[in-house]
Amino acid sequence: LVFSIAPPQVVSRSQHDPDAVIQLIRRFAERHLIELLLGQCCAIYFYFMISFEVHLAVQFVPLSTEN
């Protein structure tokens, strides 16, 4: 997964140097960790927005059915 995204010269160099592999994986993980955290925040935000709208809709539905 990491090597398919990395440029070929990085892969060929990192095969001889274990530290380069570790740095590459660490850089890859840090970048995707930030994306994951942002995705989680967006998901939580949208979850609360949707649940809040559903909560409002549930409050207003009985009023509209009574009239």
TORPA-4810 file (N, C-alpha, C, O; in nm, 3 decimals):
<nodes>
NODE_1_0.085_-0.120_0.000_0.000_0.000_0.000_0.088_0.125_0.000_0.065_0.219_-0.076_L
NODE_2_0.188_0.125_0.086_0.277_0.242_0.093_0.360_0.253_-0.034_0.380_0.362_-0.087_V
NODE_3_0.409_0.139_-0.082_0.500_0.142_-0.196_0.427_0.176_-0.326_0.488_0.230_-0.419_F
NODE_4_0.300_0.146_-0.333_0.227_0.179_-0.456_0.206_0.329_-0.469_0.193_0.380_-0.580_S
NODE_5_0.201_0.400_-0.355_0.180_0.544_-0.358_0.314_0.617_-0.369_0.322_0.726_-0.428_I
NODE_6_0.420_0.558_-0.314_0.551_0.624_-0.315_0.611_0.621_-0.455_0.586_0.527_-0.531_A
NODE_7_0.691_0.722_-0.489_0.762_0.720_-0.618_0.861_0.604_-0.625_0.906_0.557_-0.521_P
NODE_8_0.894_0.558_-0.744_0.982_0.440_-0.758_1.120_0.462_-0.698_1.177_0.370_-0.638_P
NODE_9_1.178_0.585_-0.713_1.313_0.606_-0.660_1.314_0.594_-0.508_1.414_0.551_-0.451_Q
NODE_10_1.204_0.633_-0.442_1.196_0.620_-0.296_1.194_0.472_-0.258_1.258_0.432_-0.161_V
NODE_11_1.119_0.393_-0.333_1.109_0.250_-0.303_1.244_0.182_-0.322_1.286_0.104_-0.237_V
NODE_12_1.312_0.212_-0.434_1.440_0.146_-0.460_1.545_0.187_-0.358_1.628_0.105_-0.318_S
NODE_13_1.541_0.314_-0.315_1.637_0.359_-0.215_1.604_0.298_-0.078_1.695_0.261_-0.003_R
NODE_14_1.475_0.288_-0.046_1.437_0.243_0.087_1.456_0.093_0.105_1.461_0.044_0.218_S
NODE_15_1.466_0.019_-0.005_1.489_-0.125_0.009_1.627_-0.152_0.069_1.648_-0.255_0.133_Q
NODE_16_1.723_-0.060_0.047_1.857_-0.079_0.103_1.870_-0.014_0.240_1.960_-0.047_0.317_H
NODE_17_1.780_0.080_0.271_1.792_0.158_0.395_1.666_0.141_0.479_1.561_0.196_0.445_D
NODE_18_1.674_0.065_0.588_1.555_0.043_0.673_1.500_0.171_0.733_1.379_0.184_0.750_P
NODE_19_1.588_0.268_0.764_1.541_0.393_0.823_1.454_0.470_0.725_1.359_0.538_0.765_D
NODE_20_1.486_0.461_0.596_1.406_0.529_0.495_1.266_0.469_0.489_1.167_0.540_0.470_A
NODE_21_1.258_0.337_0.505_1.128_0.271_0.506_1.045_0.322_0.624_0.927_0.353_0.610_V
NODE_22_1.109_0.328_0.740_1.038_0.372_0.860_0.992_0.517_0.845_0.880_0.551_0.882_I
NODE_23_1.080_0.603_0.791_1.043_0.743_0.770_0.928_0.754_0.672_0.836_0.834_0.692_Q
NODE_24_0.933_0.674_0.566_0.829_0.678_0.464_0.694_0.637_0.524_0.593_0.703_0.502_L
NODE_25_0.696_0.527_0.600_0.572_0.480_0.661_0.520_0.580_0.763_0.400_0.602_0.774_I
NODE_26_0.614_0.642_0.839_0.572_0.738_0.941_0.509_0.861_0.876_0.407_0.910_0.922_R
NODE_27_0.572_0.909_0.768_0.519_1.026_0.698_0.381_0.993_0.639_0.288_1.074_0.646_R
NODE_28_0.371_0.873_0.580_0.244_0.828_0.523_0.137_0.819_0.631_0.023_0.861_0.611_F
NODE_29_0.173_0.763_0.746_0.076_0.744_0.854_0.032_0.878_0.913_-0.086_0.897_0.944_A
NODE_30_0.127_0.972_0.928_0.090_1.102_0.984_-0.008_1.175_0.893_-0.105_1.233_0.940_E
NODE_31_0.019_1.170_0.763_-0.069_1.239_0.668_-0.209_1.178_0.672_-0.308_1.250_0.672_R
NODE_32_-0.217_1.046_0.675_-0.348_0.983_0.673_-0.417_0.986_0.808_-0.539_0.979_0.816_H
NODE_33_-0.338_0.998_0.915_-0.399_1.012_1.048_-0.474_1.144_1.056_-0.584_1.151_1.111_L
NODE_34_-0.413_1.250_1.000_-0.479_1.381_1.000_-0.608_1.373_0.918_-0.711_1.426_0.959_I
NODE_35_-0.601_1.306_0.802_-0.721_1.292_0.719_-0.828_1.212_0.793_-0.946_1.244_0.786_E
NODE_36_-0.786_1.107_0.864_-0.882_1.028_0.940_-0.948_1.109_1.050_-1.069_1.101_1.071_L
NODE_37_-0.866_1.189_1.121_-0.921_1.270_1.229_-1.019_1.374_1.174_-1.125_1.396_1.232_L
NODE_38_-0.984_1.437_1.062_-1.074_1.534_1.000_-1.203_1.464_0.956_-1.312_1.518_0.973_L
NODE_39_-1.189_1.344_0.900_-1.307_1.270_0.859_-1.396_1.234_0.977_-1.518_1.241_0.967_G
NODE_40_-1.333_1.196_1.089_-1.410_1.165_1.209_-1.485_1.288_1.259_-1.602_1.279_1.296_Q
NODE_41_-1.416_1.403_1.260_-1.481_1.526_1.307_-1.600_1.561_1.219_-1.705_1.600_1.269_C
NODE_42_-1.582_1.548_1.088_-1.693_1.578_0.996_-1.808_1.480_1.017_-1.925_1.519_1.016_C
NODE_43_-1.775_1.353_1.037_-1.879_1.253_1.057_-1.957_1.281_1.185_-2.080_1.271_1.187_A
NODE_44_-1.885_1.315_1.291_-1.952_1.345_1.418_-2.039_1.469_1.403_-2.151_1.475_1.452_I
NODE_45_-1.984_1.571_1.333_-2.059_1.695_1.313_-2.188_1.667_1.236_-2.295_1.713_1.276_Y
NODE_46_-2.178_1.593_1.125_-2.297_1.564_1.047_-2.395_1.476_1.124_-2.516_1.491_1.111_F
NODE_47_-2.341_1.384_1.204_-2.429_1.299_1.285_-2.512_1.383_1.381_-2.632_1.361_1.395_Y
NODE_48_-2.447_1.480_1.447_-2.520_1.564_1.540_-2.619_1.655_1.467_-2.729_1.678_1.516_F
NODE_49_-2.580_1.707_1.351_-2.671_1.792_1.274_-2.795_1.714_1.234_-2.907_1.762_1.248_M
NODE_50_-2.773_1.591_1.182_-2.887_1.511_1.136_-2.975_1.470_1.254_-3.098_1.477_1.245_I
NODE_51_-2.913_1.429_1.364_-2.994_1.387_1.479_-3.069_1.506_1.538_-3.181_1.490_1.588_S
NODE_52_-3.010_1.625_1.532_-3.078_1.744_1.581_-3.197_1.778_1.493_-3.304_1.814_1.542_F
NODE_53_-3.178_1.767_1.361_-3.289_1.794_1.269_-3.400_1.690_1.286_-3.518_1.724_1.281_E
NODE_54_-3.363_1.565_1.306_-3.464_1.461_1.330_-3.538_1.490_1.460_-3.659_1.471_1.469_V
NODE_55_-3.465_1.536_1.560_-3.527_1.570_1.688_-3.628_1.683_1.669_-3.738_1.677_1.725_H
NODE_56_-3.592_1.784_1.592_-3.686_1.893_1.564_-3.806_1.843_1.485_-3.920_1.881_1.512_L
NODE_57_-3.780_1.757_1.386_-3.889_1.705_1.303_-3.986_1.623_1.388_-4.107_1.632_1.371_A
NODE_58_-3.932_1.544_1.481_-4.018_1.462_1.567_-4.103_1.551_1.657_-4.217_1.518_1.689_V
NODE_59_-4.047_1.665_1.698_-4.125_1.756_1.782_-4.240_1.820_1.704_-4.348_1.841_1.758_Q
NODE_60_-4.215_1.850_1.577_-4.315_1.924_1.500_-4.417_1.833_1.431_-4.524_1.879_1.392_F
NODE_61_-4.384_1.706_1.415_-4.477_1.616_1.345_-4.609_1.599_1.421_-4.714_1.605_1.358_V
NODE_62_-4.609_1.577_1.554_-4.738_1.562_1.624_-4.825_1.686_1.614_-4.948_1.675_1.609_P
NODE_63_-4.765_1.806_1.612_-4.843_1.928_1.601_-4.914_1.935_1.467_-5.030_1.976_1.459_L
NODE_64_-4.843_1.893_1.361_-4.905_1.902_1.228_-5.012_1.794_1.210_-5.106_1.815_1.134_S
NODE_65_-5.001_1.679_1.279_-5.101_1.574_1.262_-5.227_1.606_1.346_-5.337_1.564_1.310_T
NODE_66_-5.211_1.680_1.455_-5.328_1.713_1.537_-5.420_1.812_1.466_-5.543_1.801_1.474_E
NODE_67_-5.361_1.908_1.396_-5.443_2.011_1.331_-5.519_1.956_1.212_-5.593_2.029_1.147_N
</nodes>
